[in-house]
Amino acid sequence: MGGKLCRMHTFSLNFLALATLLLSFPAYGLAPMQLFVEITPEGGVLKLPPGRYAGPVVINKQITLDGQGQVIIDNGGEGTVLTIRADGVVIRNLHLTNSGGSHNEIDAGILVEADNTLIENNTIDNSLFGIHLKQANGNIVRNNTISSKQRDPTLRGDGIRLWYSSDNLIEGNEIDRVRDLVFSSSPDNRIFSNQISNSRIGMEFVFSPGIKVKGNSITDNHRGIVVIYSDDIHIQGNRIWKLRNITGSALAIKESSQIEVNDNEFGYCAIGLTINAPIHPENTIDLHHNLFAYNDTAMYFYGEKGGHKIHDNRFEENHSDIMVSSASSALGNHWRNNYWDNYQGYDRDRDGIGDHPHEIYLYADRIWMDHPMVRFYRGSPVLELLDFVERLAPFSPPKLVLRDPAPRMQ
C-alpha cells in the first residue's frame, strides 16, 4: 500500500524538517530547489514549505511545481532561474527573481525548451528576460506578473520572447517595465487579454504569420504593436493608449499581407497607425470599426500607392487625421463609411451618411510632413496663420490626399 501511495501522481512532499536542517547551516545559504525537484517522482506534485530557495533549477521530467504563493526561487544574479526541458510540466504560484544580466545568454526567469507546459500565476521580477520560449510549442503562459531589471528600456530584456515556437497561448499576463514582447519566426500563436505598460515595444512580430492578438491593453510604451514580414494577422479589440514617443506608433505594419485590424482603440499616441503601400495587390490591409482619438496623427501612409480598405472607423479630436509621404499613397486607399469629427457637410435625407464626400487637402501641413523637425511647431500661431493664409488664397492648387465618398454623420 505504501509503495502505491509513493507512485501516485498527486505526490505532496513534506520536507519541512529537511529544509529547516539545510537553512540552519549558514554555510549552505539558501536551500537548493534542485534537490527537491530531483527527489520528486515522474508525474508528482512538488509543494514546498514557504520560504526562499536557491536556483538555478532544471526540470527534466514531467512534474507539477506549485509554490502556493509562498515560495521564492532566488538565482543570486547569475544565469536563468528555471529551465524546463520536459513536456507537460506545470509551474504555478512561484516567485522567481534575480536572474543574470547577460543578453547574449538570454538570462531569464523561465526558459522553456519543451511542449505542452503550463506556466501560470507566477511573479517574475529583477530578471533580465521574463519567459523565453525556445522551439517550444503548445504551451500556455497565463496570468503571470513580469518585470525586468531596473534599466533604460533599451537595456532591459524582453518580457516574453518566442523563438521558433508555435501554437502557444499568451493570456492574461501583466507585464511592466520590460523591453519588448518579441515573436520571431513563431507562427500561429494567440495573445489575449494581456496588460503591457512602461516598456519599449508592446509586441513585435517578425516572420510570424497566423497570429491572433485580441483584447490586450498597451499603455505608456514607446511603441505599440509592430508587424514585419508577417501575414494573416488578426488584431482585434485591443486598447493602445498614451504612446507619446515622437517616433512611435500604436500600430506599425510593414511588408505584411492579409492583416485584419478591427474594433481597436488608438488614443493619445504620436501616431495611431503607420503603414506602407502594398507592393502586391494581396498585401492590402483591412481596417474597420476602429477608434482613432486624440492622436497627433491618426494615420501615416508611406509609399507611392494605396489599396487598403478603411471602412467604418471613427476619427475624433486628432490633431491631424492623416500624414503621407506621397499624396497618392492615401488617395489610392478605399475609404468608406468612416466618421470624421471635422466633416463639413449635411445629411438632408437623414440616412446617416453625408450628402457630400469628406475630402482632405494638403496646405501648410505639407511643411511638417516634408520636414519632421517642424512638427514641434505644429499648433503654433505662426503655422496656424500660414495654414489660414494658404487655405484662403493658396499659392498653388492643394493636393487631395483623401476622399471618403460616404462619411458617417454619427
C-alpha positions in Angstrom: 0.0 0.0 0.0 2.8 2.4 0.9 4.5 1.8 -2.5 1.4 2.6 -4.3 1.0 5.9 -2.5 4.5 6.9 -3.5 3.7 6.3 -7.1 0.5 8.5 -7.1 0.5 11.4 -9.5 -0.6 13.8 -6.7 2.5 13.4 -4.6 2.8 16.2 -2.0 6.2 16.3 -0.4 6.6 17.3 3.2 10.3 18.1 3.6 9.9 20.7 6.3 12.4 19.0 8.5 15.0 18.8 5.7 14.5 22.4 4.7 14.9 23.5 8.3 18.1 21.5 8.6 19.6 23.0 5.5 18.7 26.5 6.4 20.1 26.1 9.9 23.7 25.9 8.4 24.8 29.3 7.3 27.5 27.7 5.1 24.8 26.3 2.8 23.0 29.7 2.4 19.6 29.0 0.8 18.2 25.5 0.4 18.7 24.4 -3.2 15.4 24.0 -5.0 17.1 21.5 -7.4 17.4 18.9 -4.6 13.6 18.8 -4.1 13.0 18.6 -7.8 15.4 15.6 -8.1 13.6 13.6 -5.4 10.1 14.3 -6.9 8.9 11.3 -8.9 7.7 11.5 -12.5 4.2 12.9 -12.5 4.4 14.1 -8.9 3.3 17.3 -7.4 6.0 19.3 -5.5 4.7 21.6 -2.8 7.3 23.1 -0.6 7.2 24.9 2.8 7.0 28.7 2.5 10.4 30.3 2.1 13.2 31.4 -0.2 15.1 28.7 -2.1 18.2 28.9 -4.3 18.3 28.5 -8.0 19.1 27.6 -10.7 16.6 24.8 -11.3 16.4 22.4 -14.3 13.3 20.2 -14.8 13.9 17.1 -16.9 10.8 15.2 -16.1 7.0 15.8 -16.1 6.1 17.2 -12.6 4.0 20.0 -11.1 5.8 22.6 -9.1 3.4 24.6 -7.0 4.7 27.4 -4.8 1.2 28.1 -3.4 2.1 31.8 -3.5 4.7 31.5 -0.7 7.9 30.1 -2.4 10.7 32.3 -3.8 13.4 31.0 -6.1 16.4 33.3 -5.9 19.1 32.9 -8.5 21.6 35.3 -6.9 22.1 37.4 -10.1 23.6 34.7 -12.3 22.1 32.8 -15.3 18.5 31.6 -15.8 16.4 30.9 -12.8 14.2 28.0 -14.0 14.7 25.8 -17.1 12.1 23.4 -18.4 13.2 20.6 -20.7 10.3 18.0 -20.3 6.9 18.1 -21.9 3.8 18.6 -19.7 5.4 20.4 -16.8 3.2 22.7 -14.7 4.8 25.7 -12.9 2.4 27.8 -10.8 2.3 30.2 -7.9 6.0 30.8 -7.7 8.1 34.0 -7.2 11.2 33.8 -9.4 13.8 36.6 -9.0 17.4 37.7 -9.6 18.4 36.2 -12.9 21.7 37.1 -14.5 22.1 40.2 -16.7 23.5 38.7 -19.9 21.7 39.5 -23.2 24.0 37.0 -25.1 23.0 34.2 -22.8 19.4 35.4 -22.6 19.3 35.1 -18.8 15.6 34.7 -17.9 13.2 33.9 -15.2 11.9 30.9 -17.0 13.3 29.2 -20.1 11.0 26.7 -21.8 12.5 24.1 -24.2 9.6 21.8 -24.2 6.0 21.4 -25.3 2.6 21.5 -23.6 3.7 23.1 -20.4 1.5 25.3 -18.2 3.1 28.4 -16.6 0.5 30.3 -14.6 0.1 32.7 -11.7 3.8 33.3 -11.2 5.7 36.5 -10.4 9.0 37.2 -12.2 11.0 40.3 -11.3 14.5 41.5 -11.4 15.1 39.1 -14.2 16.6 40.4 -17.5 14.2 38.4 -19.7 10.9 37.2 -18.3 9.7 34.0 -20.0 11.7 32.6 -23.0 10.0 30.0 -25.2 12.7 28.4 -27.4 11.4 25.9 -30.0 8.5 25.3 -27.7 5.0 24.5 -28.9 1.5 24.2 -27.5 2.4 25.9 -24.2 0.2 28.1 -22.0 1.6 31.2 -20.3 -1.2 32.7 -18.3 -1.8 35.2 -15.5 1.8 35.9 -14.7 3.3 39.2 -13.5 6.6 40.0 -15.2 9.1 42.9 -14.9 12.7 43.2 -16.0 15.7 44.8 -14.3 15.7 48.5 -13.5 17.5 49.7 -16.6 16.9 52.0 -19.5 14.2 50.4 -21.7 16.7 49.5 -24.5 18.9 47.7 -22.0 16.2 45.6 -20.4 15.3 42.1 -21.6 12.0 41.0 -23.3 9.1 40.3 -21.0 8.0 37.3 -23.2 10.2 36.1 -26.0 9.2 33.4 -28.5 11.8 31.9 -30.9 10.6 29.3 -33.5 7.7 28.5 -31.2 4.1 27.9 -32.4 0.6 27.3 -31.2 1.2 28.9 -27.8 -1.4 30.8 -25.8 -0.1 34.0 -24.0 -3.1 35.2 -21.9 -3.9 37.4 -19.0 -0.3 38.4 -18.1 0.6 41.7 -16.5 3.9 42.9 -18.0 5.5 46.2 -16.8 8.9 47.8 -17.4 10.4 45.3 -19.8 11.9 45.9 -23.2 9.6 44.2 -25.7 7.4 41.2 -26.3 9.1 39.5 -29.3 7.7 36.8 -31.6 10.4 35.7 -34.0 9.7 33.0 -36.7 6.8 31.9 -34.4 3.6 31.3 -36.3 0.0 30.6 -35.1 0.2 31.9 -31.6 -2.6 33.6 -29.6 -2.0 36.7 -27.5 -5.1 37.5 -25.5 -6.0 40.0 -22.7 -2.5 40.9 -21.6 -1.6 44.3 -20.0 1.7 45.8 -21.2 3.0 49.1 -19.8 6.0 51.3 -19.4 8.1 49.4 -21.9 9.6 49.9 -25.3 7.6 47.9 -27.8 4.4 46.2 -26.7 4.5 43.4 -29.3 6.8 42.8 -32.2 6.1 40.1 -34.8 8.8 39.2 -37.3 8.3 36.4 -39.8 5.4 35.2 -37.6 2.2 34.6 -39.6 -1.2 33.4 -38.4 -1.1 35.4 -35.1 -4.3 36.4 -33.2 -4.0 39.5 -31.0 -7.1 40.2 -29.0 -8.2 42.2 -26.0 -4.8 43.5 -24.9 -4.1 46.8 -23.2 -0.8 48.6 -24.2 -0.2 51.9 -22.4 2.7 54.3 -21.8 5.1 52.4 -24.1 7.3 53.9 -26.7 5.5 51.8 -29.4 2.5 49.6 -29.5 2.3 46.6 -32.0 4.9 46.2 -34.8 4.2 43.7 -37.6 7.1 43.0 -40.0 7.0 40.3 -42.8 4.2 38.5 -41.1 1.0 37.6 -42.9 -2.5 36.6 -41.8 -2.5 38.6 -38.6 -5.8 39.4 -36.8 -5.6 42.4 -34.4 -9.0 42.8 -32.6 -10.4 44.6 -29.6 -7.1 46.0 -28.3 -6.6 49.3 -26.5 -3.4 51.1 -27.3 -3.2 54.3 -25.3 -0.8 57.1 -24.4 2.2 56.3 -26.6 3.8 59.7 -26.7 7.3 59.0 -28.2 7.6 61.2 -31.2 8.7 58.3 -33.5 6.3 55.7 -32.0 3.1 54.3 -33.5 0.3 52.5 -31.8 0.3 50.1 -34.8 3.0 49.8 -37.4 2.8 47.4 -40.4 5.5 46.7 -43.0 5.6 44.2 -45.9 2.8 42.1 -44.5 -0.4 41.0 -46.1 -3.9 39.8 -45.1 -3.9 41.9 -41.9 -7.2 42.5 -40.3 -7.5 45.3 -37.8 -10.9 45.8 -36.2 -12.6 47.1 -33.1 -9.4 48.6 -31.6 -8.8 51.9 -29.8 -5.8 54.0 -30.7 -5.7 57.1 -28.5 -3.3 59.8 -27.2 -0.5 58.5 -29.4 2.1 60.3 -31.5 0.9 58.3 -34.5 -2.1 55.9 -34.4 -1.2 53.8 -37.5 1.9 53.6 -39.7 1.6 51.5 -42.8 3.5 51.2 -46.1 2.0 51.0 -49.5 1.3 47.4 -50.7 3.9 46.0 -53.1 1.4 43.4 -54.4 -2.4 43.6 -54.6 -2.8 40.9 -52.0 -0.7 42.9 -49.4 -3.6 45.2 -48.6 -4.8 45.7 -45.0 -8.4 45.7 -43.9 -9.2 48.3 -41.1 -12.8 48.6 -39.8 -14.6 49.7 -36.6 -11.5 51.2 -35.0 -11.3 54.4 -32.9 -8.6 57.0 -33.6 -8.8 59.7 -30.9 -6.6 62.4 -29.5 -3.6 61.4 -31.6 -1.0 63.8 -33.0 -1.6 62.0 -36.3 -4.2 59.3 -36.7 -2.7 57.5 -39.8 0.6 57.8 -41.6 0.9 56.2 -45.1 4.3 55.9 -46.9 4.9 54.7 -50.3 3.6 55.6 -53.8 0.3 53.8 -53.8 -2.6 52.7 -51.7 -5.1 49.9 -51.9 -6.0 49.3 -48.2 -9.7 49.1 -47.1 -10.6 51.6 -44.4 -14.2 51.3 -43.5 -16.5 52.3 -40.6 -13.8 53.8 -38.4 -14.1 56.8 -36.1 -11.7 59.8 -36.2 -12.2 62.1 -33.2 -10.1 65.0 -31.9 -6.9 64.1 -33.7 -4.5 67.0 -34.4 -4.2 65.6 -38.0 -6.2 62.7 -39.4 -3.6 61.8 -42.0 0.0 62.2 -42.9 1.6 60.9 -46.1 4.9 60.6 -47.8 3.2 60.9 -51.2 -0.3 62.2 -51.9 -1.2 59.1 -53.9 -0.4 56.7 -51.1 -3.5 57.6 -49.2 -5.7 58.6 -52.1 -5.5 55.1 -53.5 -7.0 53.6 -50.4 -10.6 52.5 -50.3 -12.3 54.9 -47.8 -16.0 54.5 -46.9 -18.5 55.0 -44.0 -15.9 56.5 -41.6 -16.9 59.1 -39.1 -14.9 62.3 -39.2 -15.4 64.9 -36.5 -14.3 67.7 -38.8 -16.6 66.8 -41.7 -18.2 69.9 -43.0 -21.4 68.7 -44.7 -25.0 67.9 -44.2 -27.3 64.9 -44.2 -30.5 66.3 -45.8 -32.1 62.9 -46.5 -31.3 61.7 -42.9 -29.9 58.4 -43.9 -26.9 58.8 -41.6 -24.5 59.4 -44.5 -23.1 62.8 -45.5 -24.5 64.2 -48.7 -21.0 65.1 -50.0 -17.7 63.3 -49.7 -15.3 64.1 -46.9 -12.0 65.4 -48.5 -8.7 66.3 -47.0 -6.3 68.5 -48.9 -2.7 69.4 -48.0 -2.0 73.0 -47.1 0.7 74.2 -44.7 0.8 70.7 -43.1 2.9 69.7 -46.1 5.8 71.6 -44.5 6.0 69.4 -41.4 5.3 66.3 -43.4 8.4 67.0 -45.6 10.4 68.3 -42.6 9.7 66.3 -39.5 11.6 68.7 -37.2 8.9 71.3 -37.9 6.4 69.0 -36.2 7.5 70.6 -32.9 5.8 73.9 -34.1 2.5 72.4 -35.1 -0.3 74.4 -33.5 1.9 77.4 -33.0 0.4 80.8 -34.1 2.9 81.1 -36.9 2.0 77.8 -38.6 -1.7 78.4 -37.8 -1.5 81.7 -39.6 0.4 80.3 -42.5 -2.2 77.5 -42.8 -5.0 80.0 -42.7 -3.5 82.1 -45.5 -2.8 79.0 -47.6 -6.4 78.0 -47.4 -7.7 81.5 -48.0 -5.5 82.2 -51.0 -3.3 79.2 -51.9 -0.2 79.9 -53.9 -0.7 76.6 -55.8 -3.6 74.1 -56.0 -3.6 72.0 -52.8 -3.2 68.3 -53.2 -6.1 66.0 -52.5 -4.9 63.1 -50.3 -8.2 61.5 -49.1 -11.7 61.2 -50.2 -14.4 59.3 -48.3 -17.4 59.2 -50.6 -19.8 58.2 -47.8 -18.8 59.7 -44.5 -20.9 58.8 -41.5 -22.7 61.6 -39.6 -22.8 59.8 -36.2 
